[in-house]
Amino acid sequence: MGRLAKVTTGMLRYSLLALLGACALIAGCGGTKLAIVNHQVTVISSAPPSPAPQLGIPFTATSNTTRVGGANPTADAAGVARAVYPALVPGTHPEAVTIAPTDDWQAALASAVLMSAPIRAPILLSGPGSLPAVTTEALSALAPTGVGVARQAQVIAVGDVPTPSGLRSAKITGANPFALAAAIDTFQTEAAGRPSAAVIVAPASSAAYAMPAAGYAAESGYPILFVTASGVPQATRQALLAHGHPRIYVLGPQSVISHAVTKLLDKFGTVRRVDGSNPISNAVAFSRYRDPPCPVGAGCVPGEGNFGWAVTSGGHGYVFANVNRPLDAAAAAPLSGSGQYGPLLLVQDASALPQQDVNDLLDNASGYNQEGPTAAVYNHGWIIGDQSAISGASQARIDSLLDVLPAK
């Protein structure tokens, strides 16, 4: 059935919350930062850190949902990172934080794998210039301690993003989105000590179909690699070879990854396709998928060798994002890799919940019997973005669909 999460139901609907504000000084930086360029390590001197400012991120909650209400994905990433790592007491700071590029959605989605073990790095976002204020504030508040499997790096800078002064930074580079995704995969493999047994292959031409991969990469540690509509780029080929004939899960229909491409992928591993006729149904299909399939009448048991969320019953977390904001999938990925461990579902219109999502949530509704609701399993949904992404009415609809009901 997966990990279960019980959501407190005494919360006031639509109450505005803020993250608690006591922030710590960044410590343990040692006056240097670590740069890994094409996996070569150099040490660069840097200025000492400055005190962390307070960071408040708006959260709006209902009984069964919590909204991270950023006006854009950069703000959403900061809010999600603080939700996953409150950084208010010892043990709640991340060891490392990933800074992913806003001008390369493929690299941003691929960076989600760094949220999985052993690095467990939440994602912040930045353009190629200076770090956005909300990213700087979140990074200061998070105060990463340094991850041993990456030579104590506190920041993992992906692609063309600035590295903050005062923190040890590992730099991952690539000449194009395919090479950058492959370099992220190599970085994760080196940290884990071995390549993963499976990989996710997503379409580089369609962010909408690729978005659901980010959350599962964060949960599973399976990397995201990219192909074109008609071929397999050399960087992706080399990455697949490094995995030693992995299981390859293609995400998206033939309209975005053709049958000819899957035939090419057959040379590198065992290929399976997970798809839907549009991005909404594609995300639903991915949330329900499991390989090998669950036995009839039995729940799936998480473990090595299984692939997919297999969310086909009550008692799960979900993440909801707008298909027109692909970077929100990267921003939200840490929520899929922690806490309630839920798949990403998509909306197209901020003001209306797609019927595919409604049907899926109805199918997976939680109920209780004569033992009462305290013996039930509970669903919870994270809403990503402000009301221009997902309206309050849609949030209320999601809340009602996730509610636990008496069994008939």
matplotlib code that plots the C-alpha trace (Angstrom):
import matplotlib.pyplot as plt

x = [0.0, 3.0, 3.8, 0.8, 0.3, -2.3, -3.2, -4.4, -8.0, -8.3, -6.7, -8.7, -9.5, -7.6, -5.7, -2.5, 0.6, 4.2, 7.3, 8.7, 11.3, 14.2, 17.1, 20.6, 24.0, 25.6, 28.4, 31.2, 32.0, 35.7, 36.3, 36.5, 34.1, 34.5, 34.0, 33.5, 33.8, 33.4, 34.1, 37.5, 37.9, 39.4, 39.3, 38.5, 38.8, 35.6, 34.3, 32.9, 29.1, 26.7, 23.9, 20.8, 17.7, 14.3, 12.3, 8.5, 6.7, 2.9, 1.1, -2.7, -4.2, -7.4, -8.1, -6.5, -4.3, -1.5, -0.6, 2.9, 1.7, 4.6, 4.0, 6.5, 8.5, 11.5, 9.4, 7.7, 11.1, 12.1, 8.9, 9.1, 12.7, 11.7, 8.7, 11.0, 13.8, 12.5, 16.1, 15.0, 16.6, 19.5, 18.8, 16.4, 19.0, 19.9, 23.4, 23.4, 21.1, 20.8, 20.6, 19.0, 18.7, 15.5, 16.5, 16.9, 13.8, 15.3, 18.3, 15.9, 13.8, 16.9, 18.2, 15.4, 17.3, 19.7, 16.9, 17.1, 19.5, 22.4, 22.5, 18.9, 19.3, 16.2, 16.1, 16.3, 16.1, 18.2, 18.9, 22.4, 22.9, 22.9, 20.9, 17.2, 16.5, 14.1, 16.7, 19.4, 17.1, 16.1, 19.7, 20.8, 18.0, 18.6, 22.3, 23.3, 25.9, 27.9, 27.4, 30.2, 29.6, 30.3, 33.4, 31.4, 29.8, 27.0, 25.7, 25.4, 25.2, 23.7, 24.4, 24.7, 23.8, 25.9, 27.7, 27.1, 30.1, 30.9, 29.7, 31.5, 30.0, 30.1, 29.5, 27.9, 28.2, 27.2, 27.2, 23.5, 20.5, 21.2, 24.8, 23.8, 21.2, 23.8, 26.3, 23.7, 23.2, 27.0, 27.2, 24.4, 26.0, 29.3, 27.6, 25.6, 28.6, 26.8, 24.6, 20.8, 19.1, 16.5, 16.3, 13.5, 13.7, 11.6, 10.9, 13.2, 10.6, 7.7, 8.0, 4.3, 4.9, 8.3, 7.0, 5.9, 9.3, 10.8, 8.9, 9.6, 13.3, 13.4, 11.7, 13.4, 16.9, 16.3, 17.7, 16.0, 17.6, 16.3, 15.7, 14.5, 11.4, 13.4, 16.7, 18.9, 21.6, 25.1, 25.2, 22.1, 23.6, 26.8, 24.8, 22.7, 25.8, 27.2, 24.1, 24.9, 21.7, 19.2, 15.4, 14.4, 11.0, 9.9, 7.5, 5.0, 3.1, 4.5, 3.7, 6.6, 8.8, 8.4, 8.4, 11.6, 13.3, 12.2, 13.7, 17.0, 16.7, 16.2, 20.0, 20.8, 18.3, 14.8, 12.3, 8.8, 6.5, 4.2, 1.9, -1.4, -3.1, -2.4, -0.2, -3.0, -3.8, 0.0, 0.6, -2.3, -1.0, 2.5, 1.0, -0.7, 2.1, 4.1, 6.6, 6.4, 2.6, 1.0, -0.5, -4.3, -5.9, -2.6, -0.8, 2.6, 5.5, 8.2, 11.7, 14.7, 13.6, 10.2, 9.4, 6.5, 4.2, 1.4, -1.0, -4.3, -5.8, -6.3, -3.7, -1.3, 0.2, -0.2, 1.3, -0.7, 0.9, -0.1, 1.1, 2.0, 4.6, 7.1, 9.6, 7.1, 7.6, 11.3, 10.4, 7.9, 10.0, 11.3, 7.7, 7.6, 10.8, 9.9, 7.0, 4.0, 5.9, 3.3, 3.1, 2.6, -0.8, -1.4, -4.0, -4.4, -6.8, -6.2, -10.0, -11.0, -9.8, -9.4, -11.9, -9.0, -7.8, -11.3, -11.8, -8.4, -9.0, -12.5, -11.0, -8.4, -10.8, -10.2, -13.1, -13.7, -15.9, -17.5, -14.1, -14.5, -12.3, -9.4, -8.7, -8.7, -5.8, -5.6, -4.8, -3.0, -2.4, 0.3, -0.9, 2.0, 1.8, -0.5, -4.1, -3.0, -1.6, -4.4, -7.4, -8.8, -11.9, -9.8, -8.0, -11.3, -12.4, -9.2, -9.7, -13.2, -12.0, -9.2, -11.4, -12.0, -15.6, -17.7, -17.6, -20.9]
y = [0.0, 2.3, 4.7, 5.9, 9.5, 10.7, 14.3, 16.3, 17.4, 20.2, 22.8, 25.9, 25.8, 28.4, 29.7, 31.5, 30.1, 31.2, 29.1, 29.8, 32.4, 31.7, 31.2, 30.0, 31.3, 29.2, 27.3, 24.9, 26.5, 26.6, 29.6, 27.5, 26.1, 22.9, 23.1, 19.9, 20.6, 17.5, 15.6, 17.2, 18.8, 22.2, 24.4, 28.0, 30.6, 32.3, 34.9, 34.0, 33.5, 36.2, 35.8, 34.1, 36.3, 35.2, 33.6, 33.4, 31.3, 31.4, 28.1, 27.7, 24.6, 22.7, 19.4, 17.3, 19.7, 22.2, 24.8, 26.2, 29.4, 30.8, 33.3, 31.4, 28.1, 29.8, 30.8, 27.4, 25.7, 27.8, 27.0, 23.3, 23.1, 24.8, 22.4, 19.4, 20.8, 23.3, 23.9, 25.1, 22.4, 20.0, 17.2, 19.3, 20.8, 19.2, 18.1, 19.7, 21.8, 21.6, 24.9, 24.0, 26.3, 28.1, 28.3, 24.5, 22.6, 19.3, 19.8, 21.1, 17.9, 15.7, 17.3, 15.8, 12.5, 14.3, 14.4, 10.6, 8.8, 9.2, 13.0, 14.0, 17.5, 19.7, 21.9, 25.7, 27.5, 30.3, 31.9, 32.4, 35.8, 36.4, 34.2, 35.4, 36.9, 34.1, 31.5, 33.3, 33.6, 29.9, 28.8, 30.9, 29.5, 25.9, 26.2, 22.9, 21.0, 19.3, 15.8, 13.3, 11.4, 14.6, 15.7, 17.7, 19.9, 22.1, 23.2, 21.3, 23.8, 22.4, 24.0, 27.7, 28.9, 31.0, 29.4, 31.2, 32.5, 31.1, 27.5, 24.5, 24.1, 21.1, 22.1, 19.8, 20.9, 19.7, 21.1, 20.6, 19.3, 15.7, 15.9, 17.8, 15.1, 12.5, 14.3, 14.6, 10.8, 10.3, 12.5, 10.5, 7.2, 8.2, 9.3, 6.0, 3.9, 2.0, 2.7, 2.2, -0.8, 1.3, 4.7, 6.9, 8.2, 11.3, 13.4, 16.5, 18.1, 18.0, 19.2, 18.4, 14.7, 14.7, 16.5, 13.4, 11.8, 14.4, 13.3, 9.6, 10.3, 12.0, 9.0, 6.1, 7.3, 6.3, 9.1, 11.0, 10.9, 12.5, 11.6, 13.5, 12.7, 10.8, 9.7, 8.9, 11.5, 10.4, 11.6, 9.5, 6.5, 6.7, 7.1, 4.1, 2.0, 3.0, 1.4, -2.0, -3.0, -1.4, -1.5, 1.6, 3.1, 5.5, 8.2, 9.5, 8.3, 7.7, 11.2, 12.5, 9.4, 7.3, 3.6, 4.0, 5.6, 2.7, 0.3, 2.1, 2.0, -1.8, -2.0, -0.6, -2.3, -3.7, -1.1, -0.5, 2.4, 4.3, 6.7, 8.5, 10.2, 13.6, 15.1, 14.8, 11.1, 10.4, 11.6, 9.5, 6.4, 7.0, 7.3, 3.9, 2.1, -0.8, -3.2, -6.0, -5.6, -6.1, -9.6, -9.5, -8.7, -7.8, -4.5, -3.8, -4.1, -1.4, -2.8, -3.2, -4.2, -2.6, 0.4, 2.7, 4.4, 1.8, 4.3, 2.4, 2.6, 5.0, 6.1, 8.1, 11.5, 13.5, 16.6, 18.8, 21.2, 23.1, 21.6, 25.1, 25.5, 22.7, 24.0, 23.5, 19.7, 20.2, 22.5, 20.1, 16.9, 16.9, 16.4, 13.2, 12.0, 12.6, 12.8, 11.4, 10.3, 11.0, 11.1, 14.2, 14.9, 17.7, 20.3, 22.2, 25.0, 26.7, 26.9, 23.4, 20.0, 17.6, 14.7, 12.2, 13.5, 13.3, 9.8, 8.7, 10.3, 8.7, 5.3, 5.7, 7.2, 6.1, 4.8, 3.5, 0.8, 0.3, 0.9, 4.5, 7.1, 6.8, 3.3, 4.5, 5.5, 9.0, 10.9, 14.3, 16.6, 19.3, 22.2, 23.9, 27.5, 30.4, 30.7, 31.5, 28.0, 26.1, 28.1, 28.0, 26.3, 23.6, 23.2, 22.8, 20.2, 18.2, 18.5, 16.9, 14.1, 13.2, 13.1, 9.9, 8.7, 6.0, 2.7, 1.8]
z = [0.0, 0.4, 3.1, 5.0, 6.3, 8.8, 8.3, 11.3, 10.7, 13.3, 11.1, 10.1, 6.4, 4.4, 7.4, 6.4, 8.0, 7.9, 8.6, 12.0, 11.6, 14.0, 11.5, 12.2, 11.1, 8.4, 10.1, 9.2, 5.9, 6.5, 4.3, 1.1, -1.5, -3.5, -7.3, -9.2, -12.9, -15.1, -12.0, -11.3, -7.9, -7.2, -4.0, -4.4, -1.6, -0.6, 1.8, 5.2, 5.4, 6.6, 9.1, 7.7, 7.3, 8.3, 5.6, 5.5, 2.9, 2.8, 3.4, 3.0, 4.6, 4.5, 6.4, 3.7, 1.7, 2.1, -0.4, -1.0, -2.5, -4.5, -7.3, -9.4, -9.2, -7.6, -4.7, -4.6, -4.5, -1.5, 0.3, -0.4, 0.8, 4.1, 4.5, 4.0, 6.1, 8.7, 9.9, 13.3, 15.5, 15.1, 12.7, 10.5, 8.3, 4.9, 4.3, 0.8, -1.3, -5.1, -7.1, -10.4, -13.5, -14.4, -18.0, -18.5, -17.4, -18.4, -16.0, -13.3, -13.5, -13.7, -10.5, -8.5, -8.3, -5.9, -3.3, -3.1, -0.8, -0.1, -0.9, 0.1, -1.3, -1.8, -4.8, -5.1, -8.4, -10.0, -13.3, -14.7, -13.0, -9.3, -7.0, -6.5, -3.1, -2.2, -3.0, -1.1, 1.9, 1.8, 1.4, 4.4, 6.5, 5.5, 6.4, 4.8, 6.9, 4.1, 2.6, 3.1, -0.2, -2.1, -0.3, 2.2, -0.4, 0.9, -2.4, -5.7, -8.5, -11.7, -15.0, -15.5, -12.0, -9.6, -6.7, -3.4, -1.5, 1.9, 1.1, -0.3, -3.8, -6.2, -9.8, -12.3, -15.9, -19.4, -22.9, -23.4, -21.6, -22.5, -21.3, -18.2, -17.2, -17.8, -15.6, -12.8, -13.2, -12.9, -9.8, -8.1, -9.1, -7.6, -4.4, -4.2, -5.0, -7.8, -10.8, -10.4, -11.8, -13.6, -15.4, -16.5, -20.1, -20.7, -23.8, -24.2, -26.4, -24.0, -20.4, -19.7, -20.2, -18.4, -15.3, -13.3, -13.5, -11.1, -8.0, -8.6, -9.2, -5.8, -4.2, -5.9, -6.9, -10.5, -12.7, -15.5, -18.9, -22.1, -25.7, -28.7, -30.7, -33.2, -31.6, -28.6, -28.1, -27.5, -23.9, -23.1, -24.8, -22.7, -19.6, -20.3, -21.0, -17.6, -16.0, -17.5, -19.3, -16.9, -17.0, -19.0, -18.4, -21.2, -20.0, -22.6, -25.7, -29.1, -30.1, -27.9, -27.9, -31.0, -31.4, -33.4, -30.4, -28.1, -30.6, -30.3, -26.5, -26.7, -27.4, -24.0, -21.7, -21.2, -22.3, -20.9, -21.7, -19.3, -21.1, -21.3, -24.3, -22.8, -20.0, -17.4, -18.1, -18.5, -14.9, -13.6, -15.5, -14.0, -10.5, -10.8, -12.6, -11.0, -12.5, -11.7, -11.4, -8.0, -7.4, -7.8, -4.4, -2.8, -2.1, -3.5, -1.2, -1.6, -2.3, -4.6, -8.1, -8.0, -10.2, -9.9, -7.3, -7.5, -6.0, -6.5, -3.0, -0.2, 2.3, 0.2, -0.4, -3.7, -5.2, -7.6, -10.0, -13.1, -16.4, -17.6, -14.9, -15.5, -13.1, -10.3, -10.8, -9.9, -7.1, -5.6, -6.1, -2.5, -1.3, -3.3, -1.8, 1.9, 4.3, 2.6, -0.6, -3.2, -7.0, -9.0, -10.6, -13.0, -13.7, -17.0, -16.0, -12.7, -12.0, -12.8, -11.7, -14.7, -14.8, -15.0, -11.6, -10.1, -11.3, -9.9, -6.5, -6.4, -7.2, -4.4, -1.8, 1.9, 3.9, 7.4, 8.9, 12.3, 14.0, 13.1, 11.3, 13.7, 12.3, 8.7, 6.4, 5.2, 2.0, 1.8, -1.1, -1.6, -3.8, -5.6, -6.6, -6.0, -7.2, -10.7, -10.9, -8.9, -7.7, -4.2, -5.6, -7.1, -3.8, -2.0, -4.6, -4.0, -0.3, -0.5, -2.8, -0.4, 2.7, 4.5, 4.3, 6.0, 4.0, 2.4]

ax = plt.figure().add_subplot(projection="3d")
ax.plot(x, y, z, "-o")
ax.set_aspect("equal")
plt.show()
